[in-house]
Amino acid sequence: MPLECDERGDFVLDPALLCARLSLTEAELRRRMRLGQVTSQVEIGIGDDEGLSRLTVRSGSAVWRAVVDRTNEVVEEERIDL
C-alpha cells in the first residue's frame, strides 16, 4: 500500500486508512483532530535503516505505526493499544 506525499514531501494519510487503523469513525477522527487529540511523528532511518521512514499516529490509547520505504510503500505496520 503506497502512501501519498504533498509537494513538500510530507506524508498525507487518507482519513479512511486512519479510521480503519485506529478503529474510529470518520466523524470521531475529525472531532479528535479538531481537539488536538491525534498526533503524528515521522522518524527518518539512518545506518541500516537508511531509506526507510517510520510513521507513528496516536489517538487516545490507539497507536498505528508504519515503516515506509523510498517509494512510499508501507513495508510493515502494527497497531498497539496502550
SULZIZI-V291543 format. One record per residue. N is the residue number from 0. PHI is phi in degrees with one decimal (* if undefined). OMEGA is omega in degrees with one decimal (999 if undefined). D_FIRST is the distance of its C-alpha to the first C-alpha in Angstrom with 2 decimals. Layout:
BEGIN
n:N phi:PHI omega:OMEGA d_first:D_FIRST
n:N phi:PHI omega:OMEGA d_first:D_FIRST
END
This chain:
BEGIN
n:0 phi:* omega:177.9 d_first:0.00
n:1 phi:-82.9 omega:175.3 d_first:3.82
n:2 phi:-104.7 omega:179.0 d_first:6.66
n:3 phi:-89.9 omega:173.7 d_first:9.98
n:4 phi:-125.7 omega:176.7 d_first:13.26
n:5 phi:-86.2 omega:-176.3 d_first:16.73
n:6 phi:-65.2 omega:177.0 d_first:19.74
n:7 phi:-88.9 omega:-177.8 d_first:20.65
n:8 phi:92.6 omega:178.0 d_first:17.39
n:9 phi:-78.6 omega:177.8 d_first:16.69
n:10 phi:-68.5 omega:176.3 d_first:13.28
n:11 phi:-120.4 omega:-175.4 d_first:13.26
n:12 phi:-97.7 omega:176.6 d_first:11.49
n:13 phi:-67.3 omega:179.5 d_first:11.55
n:14 phi:-56.0 omega:179.3 d_first:14.49
n:15 phi:-63.3 omega:178.0 d_first:13.33
n:16 phi:-63.7 omega:179.8 d_first:10.38
n:17 phi:-63.6 omega:179.0 d_first:13.19
n:18 phi:-58.8 omega:-179.3 d_first:15.64
n:19 phi:-65.1 omega:-176.8 d_first:13.87
n:20 phi:-73.1 omega:-178.0 d_first:13.27
n:21 phi:-100.7 omega:-179.7 d_first:16.83
n:22 phi:57.3 omega:179.2 d_first:18.53
n:23 phi:-124.4 omega:169.9 d_first:20.03
n:24 phi:-79.0 omega:178.4 d_first:21.01
n:25 phi:-63.2 omega:178.7 d_first:20.25
n:26 phi:-62.5 omega:179.9 d_first:23.96
n:27 phi:-67.4 omega:177.2 d_first:24.03
n:28 phi:-61.5 omega:179.0 d_first:21.10
n:29 phi:-60.5 omega:179.9 d_first:23.01
n:30 phi:-60.5 omega:-179.3 d_first:26.24
n:31 phi:-64.7 omega:178.1 d_first:25.05
n:32 phi:-65.0 omega:178.0 d_first:23.64
n:33 phi:-59.7 omega:-178.9 d_first:27.06
n:34 phi:-84.2 omega:-178.9 d_first:28.81
n:35 phi:75.1 omega:-177.1 d_first:26.88
n:36 phi:-96.2 omega:174.8 d_first:25.63
n:37 phi:-118.6 omega:179.7 d_first:21.96
n:38 phi:-120.1 omega:178.3 d_first:21.56
n:39 phi:-140.9 omega:-179.7 d_first:18.90
n:40 phi:-147.0 omega:175.2 d_first:19.20
n:41 phi:-122.2 omega:176.6 d_first:17.52
n:42 phi:-115.5 omega:-179.2 d_first:18.95
n:43 phi:-96.2 omega:-178.2 d_first:18.96
n:44 phi:-70.6 omega:174.8 d_first:19.41
n:45 phi:-129.8 omega:179.1 d_first:22.78
n:46 phi:62.2 omega:-179.4 d_first:24.56
n:47 phi:-62.3 omega:-178.4 d_first:22.61
n:48 phi:-99.0 omega:179.8 d_first:19.45
n:49 phi:-58.3 omega:-177.6 d_first:19.90
n:50 phi:92.8 omega:178.5 d_first:16.86
n:51 phi:-112.2 omega:173.0 d_first:14.73
n:52 phi:-128.5 omega:175.4 d_first:14.48
n:53 phi:-115.4 omega:177.1 d_first:14.55
n:54 phi:-101.1 omega:175.7 d_first:13.95
n:55 phi:-129.2 omega:176.8 d_first:16.19
n:56 phi:-121.7 omega:-177.9 d_first:16.77
n:57 phi:-126.1 omega:171.4 d_first:19.97
n:58 phi:-150.6 omega:-175.8 d_first:21.90
n:59 phi:60.8 omega:-179.0 d_first:24.99
n:60 phi:-92.4 omega:-178.8 d_first:24.55
n:61 phi:-93.9 omega:177.9 d_first:20.80
n:62 phi:-129.7 omega:173.6 d_first:18.58
n:63 phi:-117.9 omega:177.5 d_first:14.79
n:64 phi:-121.4 omega:177.3 d_first:13.83
n:65 phi:-137.2 omega:172.2 d_first:10.71
n:66 phi:-101.7 omega:-174.2 d_first:11.19
n:67 phi:-121.7 omega:-179.6 d_first:9.51
n:68 phi:-90.2 omega:-177.6 d_first:10.86
n:69 phi:-59.8 omega:-178.6 d_first:12.87
n:70 phi:-92.5 omega:-179.0 d_first:10.38
n:71 phi:67.3 omega:176.7 d_first:8.40
n:72 phi:-88.4 omega:175.5 d_first:5.56
n:73 phi:-72.9 omega:-179.1 d_first:5.56
n:74 phi:-103.5 omega:178.9 d_first:8.11
n:75 phi:-160.9 omega:176.2 d_first:10.01
n:76 phi:-150.0 omega:178.1 d_first:10.60
n:77 phi:-150.9 omega:175.0 d_first:13.83
n:78 phi:-117.5 omega:-179.1 d_first:15.92
n:79 phi:-125.1 omega:172.0 d_first:19.55
n:80 phi:-109.9 omega:-178.4 d_first:22.54
n:81 phi:-79.1 omega:999 d_first:25.33
END
